[in-house]
């Protein structure tokens, strides 16, 4: 056999083997894809199972909401639990909206200003100031709840929504500052800031005219984060408000409390209180991941 014939035979054998390797690769890819989809389906079922129980339970009568019948469909579909839950939660929902919206906006604006100064308008000791601000993220709420309540009492601040706004703004500043600092360090180039300085723009003008217009994605992240945290908070509400002026979490606790619990109304109330946060994610969710990833590339 000549060298040419041997080379030709080896090339032909290699060509015949390539489809086999491709078939093995395709089969392995299909198997891994199938396993991945099965795992995702299991996770989805695990998450949706309690949602199913809550949804069908909210349309049952009080006599149907038993442990034995929790998986079965209602024998009689009724909207009475929803009406009862709405009658109880309506004033609490209004107070929660008047709390969560300004608290999220104010803490986001302060965090944006802090993040810009710490990322692009450096000053001596900026890293130390940033570390001290971040330290607030690691202080457990339970450790400061009583001192915080005493402080508000000594300052003669009325217990209610204004007290909660102050508390949530203060405790929202560290996480908002962290998000915006990383966001501006990633998105805003130094050349833009230097050009603004050459043109005579000061700190406030640079922030208002250049930084804010390109901060939409960052604001979406902090607004969703803060709105959800404030809306779902129960501990601050328990210590800093009363039943007649507290947010929706206190109303939901009152709806589920008592000697005889109406589980159908409690489930309907849980669904009603989740609607605002769900709407926030639906409306702003398209910018959420982009803004979060934009601030995660450089720290």
TORRO-683877 format. One record per residue (C-alpha): x negated, y negated, z negated; residue in three letters; residue number from 0; chain. Coordinates in steps of 0.001 Angstrom, whole numbers. Last residue first. Layout:
! residues N
((X, Y, Z), 'ALA', NUM, 'A')
...
***
This chain:
! residues 299
((17336, -46606, -42564), 'UNK', 298, 'A')
((17459, -46076, -38801), 'UNK', 297, 'A')
((19691, -43841, -36761), 'UNK', 296, 'A')
((22652, -43617, -39122), 'UNK', 295, 'A')
((24209, -47034, -38550), 'UNK', 294, 'A')
((25040, -46378, -34916), 'UNK', 293, 'A')
((26315, -42935, -35899), 'UNK', 292, 'A')
((28968, -44424, -38191), 'UNK', 291, 'A')
((29970, -47061, -35666), 'UNK', 290, 'A')
((30377, -44516, -32906), 'UNK', 289, 'A')
((32212, -42084, -35161), 'UNK', 288, 'A')
((34734, -44726, -36300), 'UNK', 287, 'A')
((35402, -46547, -33048), 'UNK', 286, 'A')
((38067, -44137, -31725), 'UNK', 285, 'A')
((39358, -43652, -35275), 'UNK', 284, 'A')
((40693, -47193, -35586), 'UNK', 283, 'A')
((44376, -46704, -34713), 'UNK', 282, 'A')
((44691, -43014, -35579), 'UNK', 281, 'A')
((42525, -43295, -38692), 'UNK', 280, 'A')
((44518, -46267, -39981), 'UNK', 279, 'A')
((47795, -44493, -39186), 'UNK', 278, 'A')
((46714, -41477, -41247), 'UNK', 277, 'A')
((45766, -43754, -44133), 'UNK', 276, 'A')
((49220, -45348, -44019), 'UNK', 275, 'A')
((51088, -41986, -43698), 'UNK', 274, 'A')
((49479, -40197, -46656), 'UNK', 273, 'A')
((51783, -41814, -49229), 'UNK', 272, 'A')
((54866, -40534, -47397), 'UNK', 271, 'A')
((53528, -36979, -47208), 'UNK', 270, 'A')
((52769, -36889, -50938), 'UNK', 269, 'A')
((56204, -38337, -51668), 'UNK', 268, 'A')
((57886, -35603, -49627), 'UNK', 267, 'A')
((55941, -33016, -51590), 'UNK', 266, 'A')
((56931, -34650, -54881), 'UNK', 265, 'A')
((60568, -34848, -53777), 'UNK', 264, 'A')
((60593, -31108, -53022), 'UNK', 263, 'A')
((58777, -30327, -56265), 'UNK', 262, 'A')
((61348, -32066, -58445), 'UNK', 261, 'A')
((59622, -31654, -61794), 'UNK', 260, 'A')
((61737, -31183, -64895), 'UNK', 259, 'A')
((60195, -32549, -68093), 'UNK', 258, 'A')
((58729, -35560, -66375), 'UNK', 257, 'A')
((55955, -36179, -63913), 'UNK', 256, 'A')
((55816, -35676, -60133), 'UNK', 255, 'A')
((57509, -38973, -59287), 'UNK', 254, 'A')
((55557, -40785, -61990), 'UNK', 253, 'A')
((52285, -39438, -60573), 'UNK', 252, 'A')
((53355, -40548, -57094), 'UNK', 251, 'A')
((54163, -43987, -58435), 'UNK', 250, 'A')
((50789, -44207, -60123), 'UNK', 249, 'A')
((49112, -43290, -56847), 'UNK', 248, 'A')
((51243, -45892, -55078), 'UNK', 247, 'A')
((49687, -48849, -56806), 'UNK', 246, 'A')
((50428, -50313, -60273), 'UNK', 245, 'A')
((52654, -53190, -61375), 'UNK', 244, 'A')
((55469, -51511, -63345), 'UNK', 243, 'A')
((53425, -48483, -64407), 'UNK', 242, 'A')
((50587, -50605, -65688), 'UNK', 241, 'A')
((47266, -51588, -64217), 'UNK', 240, 'A')
((43542, -51496, -65030), 'UNK', 239, 'A')
((43041, -48078, -66619), 'UNK', 238, 'A')
((45352, -45866, -64546), 'UNK', 237, 'A')
((44847, -47843, -61361), 'UNK', 236, 'A')
((41085, -47572, -61654), 'UNK', 235, 'A')
((41398, -43796, -62081), 'UNK', 234, 'A')
((43981, -43235, -59336), 'UNK', 233, 'A')
((42308, -44323, -56128), 'UNK', 232, 'A')
((43765, -42975, -52884), 'UNK', 231, 'A')
((44576, -46349, -51317), 'UNK', 230, 'A')
((41328, -47939, -52469), 'UNK', 229, 'A')
((39154, -45157, -51086), 'UNK', 228, 'A')
((41095, -44915, -47817), 'UNK', 227, 'A')
((41016, -48668, -47238), 'UNK', 226, 'A')
((37327, -48806, -48123), 'UNK', 225, 'A')
((36214, -46081, -45753), 'UNK', 224, 'A')
((38469, -47160, -42895), 'UNK', 223, 'A')
((37410, -50786, -43296), 'UNK', 222, 'A')
((33732, -49846, -43654), 'UNK', 221, 'A')
((33635, -47774, -40481), 'UNK', 220, 'A')
((35734, -50187, -38410), 'UNK', 219, 'A')
((33603, -53086, -39609), 'UNK', 218, 'A')
((30472, -51393, -38302), 'UNK', 217, 'A')
((32067, -50792, -34918), 'UNK', 216, 'A')
((33196, -54412, -34669), 'UNK', 215, 'A')
((29829, -55909, -35620), 'UNK', 214, 'A')
((28777, -57350, -32265), 'UNK', 213, 'A')
((30881, -60524, -32552), 'UNK', 212, 'A')
((29827, -60948, -36224), 'UNK', 211, 'A')
((26084, -61054, -35547), 'UNK', 210, 'A')
((25748, -63790, -32941), 'UNK', 209, 'A')
((28009, -66745, -33735), 'UNK', 208, 'A')
((28820, -66230, -37428), 'UNK', 207, 'A')
((25539, -64667, -38574), 'UNK', 206, 'A')
((23290, -66913, -36533), 'UNK', 205, 'A')
((25224, -69993, -37623), 'UNK', 204, 'A')
((25031, -68970, -41287), 'UNK', 203, 'A')
((21291, -68278, -41238), 'UNK', 202, 'A')
((20319, -71319, -39236), 'UNK', 201, 'A')
((20394, -71880, -35511), 'UNK', 200, 'A')
((17701, -74221, -34183), 'UNK', 199, 'A')
((17267, -72739, -30730), 'UNK', 198, 'A')
((13990, -71160, -31854), 'UNK', 197, 'A')
((15837, -69543, -34765), 'UNK', 196, 'A')
((18467, -68103, -32423), 'UNK', 195, 'A')
((15741, -66732, -30166), 'UNK', 194, 'A')
((14040, -65116, -33167), 'UNK', 193, 'A')
((17309, -63435, -34197), 'UNK', 192, 'A')
((17924, -62127, -30689), 'UNK', 191, 'A')
((14330, -60890, -30369), 'UNK', 190, 'A')
((14621, -58931, -33616), 'UNK', 189, 'A')
((17019, -56485, -31995), 'UNK', 188, 'A')
((20479, -55943, -33529), 'UNK', 187, 'A')
((21847, -52406, -33199), 'UNK', 186, 'A')
((19668, -50216, -35394), 'UNK', 185, 'A')
((18659, -52507, -38267), 'UNK', 184, 'A')
((22106, -54102, -38020), 'UNK', 183, 'A')
((23863, -50767, -38533), 'UNK', 182, 'A')
((21479, -49617, -41257), 'UNK', 181, 'A')
((22133, -52805, -43223), 'UNK', 180, 'A')
((25833, -52645, -42415), 'UNK', 179, 'A')
((26339, -49138, -43804), 'UNK', 178, 'A')
((24247, -49731, -46923), 'UNK', 177, 'A')
((25917, -53063, -47672), 'UNK', 176, 'A')
((29360, -51503, -47302), 'UNK', 175, 'A')
((28382, -48679, -49669), 'UNK', 174, 'A')
((27047, -51118, -52279), 'UNK', 173, 'A')
((29866, -53733, -51957), 'UNK', 172, 'A')
((32770, -51350, -52508), 'UNK', 171, 'A')
((32396, -51235, -56277), 'UNK', 170, 'A')
((32711, -55009, -56567), 'UNK', 169, 'A')
((35571, -55219, -54057), 'UNK', 168, 'A')
((37378, -52351, -55770), 'UNK', 167, 'A')
((37185, -53990, -59197), 'UNK', 166, 'A')
((38245, -57443, -58000), 'UNK', 165, 'A')
((41171, -56050, -56002), 'UNK', 164, 'A')
((42219, -53863, -58938), 'UNK', 163, 'A')
((42450, -56845, -61264), 'UNK', 162, 'A')
((44471, -58808, -58706), 'UNK', 161, 'A')
((46883, -55829, -58304), 'UNK', 160, 'A')
((47757, -55522, -61971), 'UNK', 159, 'A')
((46409, -56250, -65431), 'UNK', 158, 'A')
((46228, -59984, -65943), 'UNK', 157, 'A')
((42708, -61370, -66185), 'UNK', 156, 'A')
((42137, -62950, -69599), 'UNK', 155, 'A')
((38346, -62865, -69197), 'UNK', 154, 'A')
((38178, -60912, -72465), 'UNK', 153, 'A')
((40772, -58468, -71127), 'UNK', 152, 'A')
((38927, -58059, -67837), 'UNK', 151, 'A')
((35725, -57303, -69717), 'UNK', 150, 'A')
((37461, -54772, -71977), 'UNK', 149, 'A')
((38800, -52918, -68932), 'UNK', 148, 'A')
((35356, -52845, -67383), 'UNK', 147, 'A')
((33790, -51624, -70617), 'UNK', 146, 'A')
((36418, -48814, -70749), 'UNK', 145, 'A')
((35967, -47779, -67111), 'UNK', 144, 'A')
((32197, -48014, -66980), 'UNK', 143, 'A')
((31141, -44385, -67478), 'UNK', 142, 'A')
((34216, -42906, -65781), 'UNK', 141, 'A')
((33439, -44768, -62558), 'UNK', 140, 'A')
((30135, -42972, -62294), 'UNK', 139, 'A')
((27193, -45279, -61458), 'UNK', 138, 'A')
((25432, -43910, -58382), 'UNK', 137, 'A')
((26762, -46383, -55823), 'UNK', 136, 'A')
((25765, -49340, -57999), 'UNK', 135, 'A')
((22125, -48365, -57618), 'UNK', 134, 'A')
((22473, -49255, -53953), 'UNK', 133, 'A')
((22580, -52939, -54866), 'UNK', 132, 'A')
((19453, -52593, -57008), 'UNK', 131, 'A')
((17636, -50816, -54176), 'UNK', 130, 'A')
((18607, -53544, -51701), 'UNK', 129, 'A')
((17373, -56237, -54087), 'UNK', 128, 'A')
((14069, -54400, -54470), 'UNK', 127, 'A')
((13725, -54035, -50698), 'UNK', 126, 'A')
((14418, -57723, -50172), 'UNK', 125, 'A')
((11763, -58791, -52694), 'UNK', 124, 'A')
((10356, -61545, -50521), 'UNK', 123, 'A')
((12852, -62480, -47762), 'UNK', 122, 'A')
((14022, -60766, -44592), 'UNK', 121, 'A')
((16693, -62122, -42303), 'UNK', 120, 'A')
((17162, -59014, -40138), 'UNK', 119, 'A')
((18001, -56053, -42339), 'UNK', 118, 'A')
((18545, -57433, -45856), 'UNK', 117, 'A')
((20216, -60632, -44653), 'UNK', 116, 'A')
((22420, -58800, -42168), 'UNK', 115, 'A')
((23389, -56090, -44640), 'UNK', 114, 'A')
((24344, -58593, -47316), 'UNK', 113, 'A')
((26545, -60546, -44914), 'UNK', 112, 'A')
((28206, -57341, -43679), 'UNK', 111, 'A')
((28683, -56017, -47214), 'UNK', 110, 'A')
((30391, -59259, -48219), 'UNK', 109, 'A')
((32679, -59087, -45190), 'UNK', 108, 'A')
((33440, -55393, -45752), 'UNK', 107, 'A')
((34186, -55941, -49454), 'UNK', 106, 'A')
((36612, -58738, -48578), 'UNK', 105, 'A')
((38394, -56806, -45812), 'UNK', 104, 'A')
((38810, -53562, -47754), 'UNK', 103, 'A')
((40025, -55318, -50915), 'UNK', 102, 'A')
((42378, -57536, -48891), 'UNK', 101, 'A')
((44052, -54544, -47179), 'UNK', 100, 'A')
((44041, -52068, -50079), 'UNK', 99, 'A')
((45776, -54215, -52694), 'UNK', 98, 'A')
((48706, -55833, -50873), 'UNK', 97, 'A')
((49221, -52466, -49167), 'UNK', 96, 'A')
((49198, -50698, -52535), 'UNK', 95, 'A')
((51695, -53188, -53952), 'UNK', 94, 'A')
((54097, -52596, -51065), 'UNK', 93, 'A')
((53730, -48834, -51399), 'UNK', 92, 'A')
((54453, -49016, -55148), 'UNK', 91, 'A')
((57691, -50894, -54453), 'UNK', 90, 'A')
((58796, -48174, -51975), 'UNK', 89, 'A')
((57646, -45170, -54015), 'UNK', 88, 'A')
((60766, -44397, -56045), 'UNK', 87, 'A')
((63390, -44993, -53363), 'UNK', 86, 'A')
((61117, -43334, -50797), 'UNK', 85, 'A')
((60749, -40168, -52890), 'UNK', 84, 'A')
((64497, -39867, -53403), 'UNK', 83, 'A')
((65233, -40421, -49738), 'UNK', 82, 'A')
((62570, -37899, -48696), 'UNK', 81, 'A')
((63843, -35311, -51173), 'UNK', 80, 'A')
((67420, -35857, -49851), 'UNK', 79, 'A')
((66424, -35198, -46249), 'UNK', 78, 'A')
((67918, -31692, -46219), 'UNK', 77, 'A')
((67437, -28404, -44389), 'UNK', 76, 'A')
((69356, -25596, -46064), 'UNK', 75, 'A')
((67783, -22145, -46261), 'UNK', 74, 'A')
((64426, -23858, -46035), 'UNK', 73, 'A')
((61698, -21895, -44240), 'UNK', 72, 'A')
((59815, -19299, -46228), 'UNK', 71, 'A')
((56282, -19668, -47569), 'UNK', 70, 'A')
((57170, -21310, -50900), 'UNK', 69, 'A')
((60114, -18982, -51516), 'UNK', 68, 'A')
((58628, -16838, -54297), 'UNK', 67, 'A')
((56931, -19808, -55954), 'UNK', 66, 'A')
((60200, -21712, -56042), 'UNK', 65, 'A')
((61320, -24797, -54158), 'UNK', 64, 'A')
((64729, -23513, -53006), 'UNK', 63, 'A')
((66695, -24743, -56040), 'UNK', 62, 'A')
((65347, -28267, -55629), 'UNK', 61, 'A')
((66552, -28399, -52042), 'UNK', 60, 'A')
((64095, -27926, -49238), 'UNK', 59, 'A')
((62887, -30413, -46635), 'UNK', 58, 'A')
((59730, -31442, -48504), 'UNK', 57, 'A')
((58834, -27789, -49013), 'UNK', 56, 'A')
((58535, -27275, -45257), 'UNK', 55, 'A')
((55930, -30028, -45027), 'UNK', 54, 'A')
((54064, -29202, -48239), 'UNK', 53, 'A')
((53766, -25484, -47476), 'UNK', 52, 'A')
((52629, -26159, -43896), 'UNK', 51, 'A')
((50034, -28659, -45085), 'UNK', 50, 'A')
((48770, -26079, -47583), 'UNK', 49, 'A')
((48172, -23637, -44690), 'UNK', 48, 'A')
((46793, -26239, -42271), 'UNK', 47, 'A')
((43292, -26355, -43734), 'UNK', 46, 'A')
((42706, -22602, -43956), 'UNK', 45, 'A')
((44346, -22114, -40566), 'UNK', 44, 'A')
((42002, -24661, -39037), 'UNK', 43, 'A')
((38977, -23066, -40703), 'UNK', 42, 'A')
((40029, -19685, -39325), 'UNK', 41, 'A')
((40513, -21160, -35857), 'UNK', 40, 'A')
((37103, -22796, -35999), 'UNK', 39, 'A')
((35573, -19463, -36956), 'UNK', 38, 'A')
((37361, -17746, -34074), 'UNK', 37, 'A')
((36222, -20455, -31668), 'UNK', 36, 'A')
((32601, -20012, -32735), 'UNK', 35, 'A')
((32789, -16237, -32456), 'UNK', 34, 'A')
((34233, -16542, -28955), 'UNK', 33, 'A')
((31561, -19025, -27906), 'UNK', 32, 'A')
((28842, -16745, -29271), 'UNK', 31, 'A')
((30309, -13812, -27367), 'UNK', 30, 'A')
((30641, -15804, -24151), 'UNK', 29, 'A')
((27075, -17031, -24418), 'UNK', 28, 'A')
((25797, -13514, -25034), 'UNK', 27, 'A')
((27709, -12274, -22021), 'UNK', 26, 'A')
((26371, -15094, -19878), 'UNK', 25, 'A')
((22824, -14384, -21040), 'UNK', 24, 'A')
((23168, -10663, -20380), 'UNK', 23, 'A')
((24627, -11393, -16956), 'UNK', 22, 'A')
((21847, -13863, -16248), 'UNK', 21, 'A')
((19226, -11327, -17264), 'UNK', 20, 'A')
((20801, -8842, -14912), 'UNK', 19, 'A')
((21000, -11474, -12180), 'UNK', 18, 'A')
((17257, -12073, -12553), 'UNK', 17, 'A')
((16228, -8410, -12367), 'UNK', 16, 'A')
((16978, -7962, -8694), 'UNK', 15, 'A')
((14978, -11083, -7804), 'UNK', 14, 'A')
((12040, -9842, -9880), 'UNK', 13, 'A')
((12137, -6477, -8137), 'UNK', 12, 'A')
((12098, -8214, -4759), 'UNK', 11, 'A')
((9121, -10353, -5792), 'UNK', 10, 'A')
((7223, -7288, -7035), 'UNK', 9, 'A')
((7897, -5445, -3803), 'UNK', 8, 'A')
((6720, -8393, -1704), 'UNK', 7, 'A')
((3532, -8674, -3759), 'UNK', 6, 'A')
((2826, -4976, -3291), 'UNK', 5, 'A')
((3521, -5171, 435), 'UNK', 4, 'A')
((1145, -8134, 783), 'UNK', 3, 'A')
((-1580, -6389, -1253), 'UNK', 2, 'A')
((-1416, -3360, 1018), 'UNK', 1, 'A')
((0, 0, 0), 'UNK', 0, 'A')
***
